[in-house]
């Protein structure tokens, strides 16, 4: 029997009794060991704030209430679960500031007390866990809350959305479908009623978000996955080609353990190189990922992708063939 089961068994024996239960009865008749009984009594008092007293006049342990009854809180956590909860809260605070604050606030004081009573160090998670965000973009918690609520409550919202590529803002009525956290940023999969199709919106580019009194259009998960998640990266659309990449034996030590796409295909070549094939619909994100490996990757196919990478490398090389930079906003110290 688990410690939690034992704790609730003891609670059921005590709950509603006007007279106390002697320690000897709990040990001899109900099978509690002396050491476990001591721990369970301490848990009821210190961890769950139960008004448990030892009343000599009434013959033993009882709840110090008018009728001897006491309701335990609905949530009871082991030390490991408490640590996990605070770690999750710390992670969410960094991924989406304020996302669960309203929901966890009623539990915060209680959880702090539980951690303190067990000497578990409530503040250790924030000090001992580092979240390194590379190229993450500024979040807007207020709009994130509105968007998340619309996703879960299944209602439409009207947004003003800034398109970086076109440098313009448009107003859309959308039916949010799901949120995705991808490469340190949040994205919203939604049905756009203005464009009559599925679109992906970067949450930080949502300038305003207004809830509407309309039910959201529901798109099946299979359709969402087929149209928004079947190709490489964040760009939507059905795959139009498959990129075949070959990595050097040295770089393969890392890449072979990576998942670039759920439907990727891979194999080891006899010379130690690693070949990876991934479907894609838009090569912009794929190009960035390929270019960061420099000379340690070769594109085997398709030829259009090889040409795109060649052009990018030629353009980058051209910047360095023009001579030294003439100026910089950054100055190096001596």
DRENKE-629663 format. One record per residue (C-alpha): residue in one letter; x, y, z. Coordinates in Angstrom, 3 decimals. Example, Ala and Ser with C-alpha at 12.3 -4.5 7.8 and 13.67 -1.06 7.14 Angstrom:
BEGIN
a/12.300/-4.500/7.800
s/13.670/-1.060/7.140
This chain:
BEGIN
x/0.000/0.000/0.000
x/1.351/3.427/-0.908
x/2.007/6.209/1.560
x/-0.912/8.151/0.100
x/-3.251/5.181/0.582
x/-2.065/4.801/4.170
x/-2.623/8.480/4.858
x/-6.196/8.366/3.621
x/-6.846/5.142/5.527
x/-5.806/6.884/8.734
x/-7.952/9.870/7.808
x/-11.023/7.678/7.299
x/-10.523/6.099/10.717
x/-10.373/9.521/12.381
x/-12.935/11.441/10.347
x/-16.239/12.005/12.144
x/-15.186/10.489/15.493
x/-16.161/12.392/18.633
x/-13.905/10.202/20.762
x/-10.220/9.722/20.126
x/-8.372/6.686/18.768
x/-5.479/5.528/20.954
x/-2.099/4.972/19.333
x/-2.132/1.375/20.601
x/-5.401/0.639/18.766
x/-4.085/2.133/15.543
x/-0.975/-0.056/15.809
x/-2.402/-3.316/17.179
x/-5.829/-3.426/15.548
x/-5.342/-1.430/12.347
x/-1.825/-2.524/11.471
x/0.082/0.769/11.430
x/3.745/0.508/12.379
x/4.979/2.929/15.033
x/7.312/4.755/12.656
x/4.818/5.054/9.782
x/2.076/6.213/12.155
x/4.341/8.977/13.435
x/5.069/10.094/9.864
x/1.409/9.955/8.818
x/0.290/12.015/11.801
x/2.972/14.592/10.987
x/1.830/14.641/7.342
x/-1.784/15.266/8.312
x/-0.809/18.101/10.628
x/2.048/19.764/8.774
x/1.458/19.035/5.120
x/-2.343/19.041/4.977
x/-3.150/21.440/7.829
x/-5.461/18.910/9.478
x/-6.589/19.958/13.029
x/-5.359/16.634/14.443
x/-4.781/16.600/18.197
x/-4.066/14.038/20.873
x/-6.928/14.376/23.367
x/-6.163/12.416/26.534
x/-9.598/13.087/28.009
x/-11.326/11.601/24.963
x/-8.955/8.704/24.608
x/-6.534/9.491/21.778
x/-6.175/11.136/18.383
x/-9.105/13.040/16.900
x/-9.900/16.043/14.726
x/-10.404/19.154/16.830
x/-13.712/20.169/15.255
x/-17.275/20.372/16.581
x/-18.354/17.049/15.090
x/-14.938/15.440/14.689
x/-15.063/15.753/10.917
x/-12.452/17.270/8.641
x/-12.264/17.442/4.839
x/-8.811/16.930/3.369
x/-7.831/19.168/0.441
x/-8.507/17.726/-2.975
x/-4.826/17.825/-3.988
x/-2.056/16.026/-2.144
x/1.483/15.992/-3.459
x/4.536/13.889/-2.786
x/7.873/15.745/-2.555
x/8.733/14.665/-6.109
x/5.360/15.919/-7.369
x/5.829/19.247/-5.605
x/9.207/19.705/-7.229
x/7.742/18.777/-10.604
x/4.913/21.294/-10.189
x/7.223/24.154/-9.293
x/9.600/23.212/-12.093
x/6.697/23.233/-14.553
x/5.522/26.592/-13.236
x/9.040/27.964/-13.669
x/9.204/26.656/-17.234
x/5.794/28.082/-18.120
x/6.712/31.434/-16.607
x/9.562/31.614/-19.110
x/7.730/30.112/-22.077
x/4.522/32.133/-21.628
x/4.708/34.721/-18.822
x/1.501/34.874/-16.828
x/-0.168/31.945/-18.578
x/-1.142/30.017/-15.437
x/-0.722/32.664/-12.754
x/-4.453/33.141/-12.229
x/-5.020/29.415/-11.948
x/-2.091/28.648/-9.654
x/-2.366/31.691/-7.414
x/-4.921/30.065/-5.034
x/-2.503/27.165/-4.532
x/0.674/29.225/-4.281
x/0.692/29.881/-0.531
x/-0.292/26.312/0.254
x/2.392/24.871/-1.993
x/5.029/27.180/-0.533
x/4.107/25.975/2.945
x/4.265/22.333/1.914
x/7.688/22.807/0.380
x/8.921/24.695/3.406
x/7.695/21.992/5.785
x/9.654/19.397/3.819
x/12.733/21.621/3.465
x/12.540/21.159/-0.295
x/13.531/24.671/-1.275
x/10.734/26.355/-3.215
x/13.145/28.804/-4.795
x/15.610/26.212/-6.050
x/13.868/25.658/-9.391
x/14.358/29.249/-10.482
x/17.997/29.222/-9.349
x/19.011/25.767/-10.551
x/17.273/25.579/-13.935
x/18.565/27.698/-16.808
x/16.436/28.307/-19.866
x/18.593/29.600/-22.697
x/16.458/31.285/-25.311
x/18.232/31.858/-28.603
x/16.491/34.156/-31.079
x/13.264/34.038/-29.105
x/11.043/36.989/-29.794
x/9.244/39.293/-27.421
x/6.036/37.836/-26.038
x/2.769/39.651/-25.332
x/1.228/37.838/-22.348
x/-2.013/39.796/-22.549
x/-2.737/38.677/-26.095
x/-1.423/35.203/-25.334
x/-4.052/34.841/-22.605
x/-6.804/35.926/-24.985
x/-5.615/33.579/-27.702
x/-5.181/30.621/-25.338
x/-8.652/31.194/-23.904
x/-10.153/31.246/-27.401
x/-8.370/27.999/-28.279
x/-9.685/26.204/-25.197
x/-13.162/27.741/-25.106
x/-13.660/27.304/-28.863
x/-14.735/30.815/-29.826
x/-13.663/33.202/-32.579
x/-11.495/36.273/-32.162
x/-10.727/39.292/-34.293
x/-7.053/40.160/-34.542
x/-4.906/42.899/-35.993
x/-1.937/40.990/-37.364
x/1.437/42.373/-38.417
x/3.066/40.615/-41.382
x/6.836/41.109/-41.183
x/7.547/40.012/-44.741
x/5.113/42.534/-46.240
x/5.562/45.088/-43.430
x/1.832/45.617/-43.113
x/-0.992/45.030/-40.640
x/-4.338/43.471/-41.521
x/-7.515/42.688/-39.595
x/-8.657/39.064/-39.552
x/-11.534/37.110/-38.067
x/-10.188/33.711/-37.096
x/-11.239/30.471/-35.434
x/-8.255/29.378/-33.281
x/-7.537/25.652/-33.475
x/-4.371/25.017/-31.446
x/-1.218/26.600/-30.078
x/2.282/25.402/-30.943
x/5.524/26.256/-29.143
x/8.223/26.035/-31.781
x/11.860/27.130/-31.542
x/11.219/29.270/-28.462
x/8.226/31.072/-29.951
x/4.450/30.578/-29.907
x/2.358/30.066/-33.023
x/-1.393/29.841/-33.500
x/-2.980/27.448/-35.999
x/-6.296/28.974/-37.014
x/-8.987/29.022/-39.684
x/-9.008/32.467/-41.272
x/-12.565/33.423/-42.229
x/-11.292/36.262/-44.425
x/-8.931/34.052/-46.450
x/-11.202/30.988/-46.239
x/-8.371/28.716/-45.242
x/-5.969/27.550/-42.553
x/-3.189/29.905/-41.555
x/-0.368/30.008/-38.986
x/0.023/33.204/-36.957
x/3.032/34.167/-34.833
x/1.475/35.136/-31.502
x/3.878/38.023/-30.872
x/2.743/39.594/-34.170
x/-0.851/39.830/-32.952
x/-1.295/43.518/-32.182
x/-4.866/43.308/-30.839
x/-7.085/40.352/-29.997
x/-10.827/40.806/-29.430
x/-13.094/37.899/-28.402
x/-16.223/37.533/-30.532
x/-19.558/36.081/-29.507
x/-19.359/33.368/-32.156
x/-18.483/29.711/-31.951
x/-15.235/28.763/-33.631
x/-15.207/26.716/-36.802
x/-13.766/23.303/-35.971
x/-11.119/21.757/-38.190
x/-10.293/18.095/-37.642
x/-6.900/17.179/-36.249
x/-6.121/15.064/-39.293
x/-6.729/18.070/-41.557
x/-4.590/20.324/-39.342
x/-1.731/17.838/-39.416
x/-2.001/17.254/-43.158
x/-2.088/20.935/-44.142
x/0.005/22.538/-41.397
x/2.379/19.912/-40.079
x/3.182/17.552/-42.937
x/6.037/19.632/-44.390
x/9.301/20.831/-42.852
x/9.292/23.530/-40.184
x/6.632/26.074/-39.370
x/5.575/26.856/-42.951
x/2.198/25.416/-43.869
x/1.323/23.476/-46.975
x/1.581/19.981/-48.354
x/5.134/18.827/-49.200
x/6.264/19.606/-52.742
x/9.694/17.961/-52.586
x/12.028/15.923/-50.395
x/15.403/17.304/-49.396
x/18.181/14.700/-49.306
x/21.092/15.850/-47.143
x/24.413/14.149/-46.457
x/26.376/15.070/-43.356
x/30.065/14.462/-42.717
x/30.963/11.630/-40.327
x/31.871/14.143/-37.619
x/28.645/16.167/-37.862
x/26.630/12.945/-38.111
x/27.371/12.244/-34.441
x/24.939/15.050/-33.590
x/22.484/15.040/-36.489
x/21.786/11.303/-36.294
x/20.133/11.867/-32.902
x/17.944/14.733/-34.125
x/14.355/14.635/-35.345
x/13.979/17.125/-38.184
x/10.574/15.863/-39.252
x/8.183/13.081/-38.088
x/8.300/11.447/-41.533
x/12.037/11.792/-42.099
x/14.043/8.937/-43.618
x/17.686/8.311/-42.826
x/20.541/5.900/-43.357
x/24.259/5.542/-42.692
x/26.555/5.393/-45.717
x/29.546/3.081/-45.949
x/32.015/5.965/-45.678
x/30.538/7.072/-42.328
x/28.384/9.875/-43.681
x/24.759/10.215/-42.592
x/21.973/10.753/-45.131
x/18.767/12.467/-44.057
x/15.644/12.961/-46.195
x/12.900/15.399/-45.112
x/9.763/16.580/-46.949
x/9.245/20.322/-47.346
x/6.846/22.780/-48.958
x/8.713/26.068/-48.464
x/12.518/26.123/-48.489
x/13.070/29.321/-46.453
x/13.416/27.706/-43.039
x/15.127/24.628/-44.435
x/17.733/26.844/-46.140
x/18.615/28.502/-42.824
x/19.064/25.142/-41.127
x/21.226/23.775/-43.946
x/23.429/26.864/-44.160
x/24.370/26.727/-40.475
x/26.243/23.468/-41.133
x/28.435/25.050/-43.785
x/30.844/22.579/-45.381
x/29.656/19.705/-43.186
x/26.525/19.051/-45.235
x/25.872/18.436/-48.932
x/22.495/18.640/-50.646
x/22.021/15.621/-52.900
x/18.532/16.540/-54.117
x/16.586/18.313/-55.408
x/18.680/20.401/-57.753
x/16.575/23.510/-57.091
x/17.527/23.344/-53.409
x/21.204/22.824/-54.280
x/21.048/25.900/-56.474
x/19.348/27.961/-53.758
x/22.072/27.072/-51.234
x/24.803/27.729/-53.799
x/23.381/31.203/-54.460
x/23.203/31.951/-50.747
x/26.798/30.849/-50.191
x/28.011/32.875/-53.181
x/26.233/35.963/-51.875
x/27.679/35.477/-48.392
x/31.171/34.933/-49.791
x/30.826/38.085/-51.882
x/30.400/40.207/-48.772
x/33.838/39.125/-47.556
x/35.548/39.483/-50.926
x/34.712/43.193/-50.940
x/37.282/43.880/-48.237
x/37.104/44.782/-44.575
x/34.021/46.356/-43.048
x/34.285/50.150/-43.046
x/32.489/50.749/-39.803
x/30.571/49.215/-36.958
x/28.204/50.315/-34.229
x/30.128/48.066/-31.855
x/33.576/48.966/-30.562
x/35.979/46.457/-29.080
x/37.918/47.337/-25.950
x/41.700/47.250/-25.834
